[in-house]
Amino acid sequence: MPNVELDNEFLEQFFRLTNSKVPPEIDTITIKKQLAKVSDLLQELSANPKRQIPNKLAEEETEEEKGPGILIVDDLGVITYQLKVLLSKFEYDIDCSQEIYDAVNKFKKRKYNYVVMDLFIPTEREGFILLTELRKMAIASGIKTIIGVITASPRKEIEQQCKARGADFFLEKSNDWQNSLLSIMEEYINVDKPEDDEY
């Protein structure tokens, strides 16, 4: 492991390179604990080469084995948290991402049934790039993924641009947008549910 003094100043410099702020859930204590766990595991594996990686870690790598999933993408942690709580009523596995590269990597590992993404992450240019890429990957994989775009922008032309890039629905963050999102998701999920056979 590189000999780097891990402190708050280092974190701020690191995130400044990507033109972003240090996420509130990241702090030096948390990172040091995670690095210590990885270091302990590597030492244990080195001491016993025959030992297999724990099944728990292997299971976490196999995203495809999980059930139906929803991917939430927004660069603001408070919004991803709000959406996760809001959409948890549908009993789907929910993953969150706060930037486009992480969202693309998550989508590559797991084919989500639904994506709810903010357009400005942090600018609309990145949002359009992500939307286009997610739709391309879904088509290439032959899977049906419903992609919804939410944004606070009142510009009407944005909706047309999003739908031209593959968005299934578009929602402006106006008054009571949370209930509107729930209604839209309920419609799609009810359509996707298999009907019970009647005899």
C-alpha positions in Angstrom: 0.0 0.0 0.0 1.4 3.4 -0.9 2.7 5.4 2.0 0.2 8.2 1.9 -0.9 10.3 4.9 -4.7 9.9 4.9 -6.2 13.0 6.3 -9.1 15.4 5.4 -6.8 17.6 3.4 -5.8 14.6 1.2 -9.5 13.7 0.7 -10.3 17.3 -0.4 -7.4 17.4 -2.8 -8.3 14.0 -4.2 -11.9 15.0 -4.9 -10.9 18.4 -6.2 -9.2 16.5 -9.1 -12.6 15.3 -10.2 -14.2 18.8 -9.7 -16.4 17.4 -6.9 -16.8 17.8 -3.2 -16.0 15.2 -0.6 -19.3 13.2 -0.2 -20.6 13.5 3.4 -20.5 9.8 3.9 -16.8 9.6 3.3 -14.4 10.4 6.1 -10.8 9.3 7.0 -11.9 7.0 9.8 -14.3 5.0 7.5 -11.6 4.7 4.7 -8.9 3.6 7.2 -11.2 0.9 8.5 -12.0 -0.3 5.0 -8.3 -0.3 4.1 -7.4 -2.2 7.3 -10.0 -4.9 6.5 -8.6 -5.3 3.0 -5.0 -5.4 4.3 -6.0 -8.1 6.9 -7.7 -10.2 4.2 -4.6 -10.0 1.9 -2.3 -11.0 4.8 -4.5 -14.0 5.6 -4.7 -15.1 2.0 -0.9 -14.8 1.7 -0.3 -16.9 4.8 -2.6 -19.6 3.5 -2.7 -19.8 -0.3 -5.1 -22.7 -0.3 -7.7 -20.7 1.5 -10.6 -19.5 -0.8 -12.1 -16.1 -0.8 -15.1 -16.0 1.6 -18.4 -16.9 0.0 -19.9 -13.7 1.2 -17.4 -11.6 -0.9 -18.0 -13.9 -3.9 -21.7 -13.5 -3.6 -21.4 -9.7 -3.4 -19.6 -9.8 -6.8 -22.4 -11.7 -8.5 -24.9 -9.0 -9.1 -26.7 -10.9 -11.8 -28.0 -13.4 -9.2 -30.0 -10.7 -7.4 -33.7 -10.2 -8.1 -35.3 -7.3 -10.0 -33.5 -4.0 -9.4 -33.8 -0.3 -9.6 -30.8 2.0 -10.2 -31.0 5.6 -8.8 -28.6 8.1 -10.2 -28.2 11.6 -8.7 -25.1 13.6 -7.7 -26.8 14.8 -4.5 -26.8 12.2 -1.7 -29.9 13.7 -0.1 -31.8 13.0 -3.3 -30.6 9.5 -3.8 -31.5 8.7 -0.2 -34.9 10.3 -0.6 -35.6 8.3 -3.8 -34.3 5.1 -2.2 -36.8 5.4 0.7 -39.5 6.4 -1.7 -39.1 3.5 -4.1 -38.4 0.9 -1.4 -42.2 0.3 -1.3 -41.9 -1.7 -4.5 -39.7 -4.3 -2.8 -37.1 -4.2 -5.5 -33.3 -4.3 -4.8 -32.2 -0.6 -5.0 -28.7 0.6 -5.8 -27.6 4.2 -5.9 -24.9 6.1 -7.8 -23.8 9.7 -7.6 -21.7 10.0 -10.9 -21.9 8.7 -14.4 -18.9 6.3 -14.4 -20.1 4.5 -11.3 -23.6 4.2 -12.8 -22.3 2.7 -16.0 -20.1 0.2 -14.1 -23.0 -0.8 -11.9 -25.2 -1.3 -15.0 -22.6 -3.4 -16.7 -22.5 -5.7 -13.7 -26.2 -5.9 -13.2 -29.0 -5.5 -15.7 -31.5 -3.3 -13.9 -35.3 -3.3 -14.6 -35.6 0.4 -13.9 -33.3 3.4 -13.8 -34.4 6.7 -12.3 -31.8 9.4 -13.0 -31.3 13.1 -12.6 -30.3 14.9 -15.8 -27.9 17.3 -14.2 -25.1 15.1 -12.8 -23.7 17.7 -12.4 -24.5 19.1 -15.9 -27.0 18.1 -18.5 -24.2 17.1 -20.9 -23.2 14.3 -18.5 -26.8 13.4 -18.0 -27.4 13.1 -21.8 -24.2 11.0 -22.1 -25.3 8.6 -19.3 -28.8 8.3 -20.7 -27.5 7.4 -24.2 -25.0 4.9 -22.8 -27.5 3.2 -20.6 -30.0 2.8 -23.4 -27.2 1.4 -25.7 -26.2 -1.1 -23.1 -29.7 -2.2 -22.5 -30.4 -2.7 -26.2 -27.1 -4.6 -26.7 -27.9 -6.9 -23.7 -31.4 -7.6 -25.0 -33.0 -6.5 -21.8 -36.0 -4.4 -21.1 -35.0 -1.5 -18.9 -37.4 1.4 -18.1 -35.4 4.6 -17.8 -36.9 7.7 -16.3 -35.3 11.2 -16.2 -36.1 13.7 -13.4 -34.9 17.3 -13.4 -35.7 20.6 -11.9 -35.2 22.4 -15.3 -38.4 23.9 -16.7 -37.1 24.0 -20.2 -39.6 22.1 -22.4 -37.1 21.1 -25.1 -35.2 19.0 -22.6 -38.0 16.4 -22.4 -37.9 15.9 -26.2 -34.1 15.5 -26.1 -34.3 12.9 -23.3 -37.0 10.9 -25.1 -35.0 11.0 -28.3 -32.0 9.5 -26.4 -34.1 6.7 -25.0 -35.9 7.9 -21.9 -39.2 6.1 -21.3 -40.6 8.9 -19.1 -39.6 12.4 -18.1 -40.6 14.2 -14.9 -40.0 17.8 -13.8 -39.3 18.3 -10.1 -42.2 20.6 -9.5 -44.7 20.5 -6.7 -45.5 17.0 -5.5 -43.1 15.4 -7.9 -42.5 12.5 -5.5 -46.1 11.4 -5.7 -46.0 11.8 -9.5 -42.9 9.5 -9.7 -44.6 6.9 -7.5 -47.7 6.9 -9.8 -45.5 6.5 -12.9 -43.5 3.7 -11.4 -46.6 1.9 -10.2 -48.0 2.0 -13.8 -44.9 0.4 -15.3 -44.4 -2.1 -12.5 -48.1 -3.2 -12.7 -47.8 -3.7 -16.4 -44.6 -5.8 -15.9 -46.1 -8.1 -13.3 -47.1 -11.5 -14.7 -50.8 -12.1 -14.4 -51.9 -15.0 -12.2 -53.3 -17.9 -14.2 -57.0 -18.5 -13.5 -58.4 -22.0 -13.8 
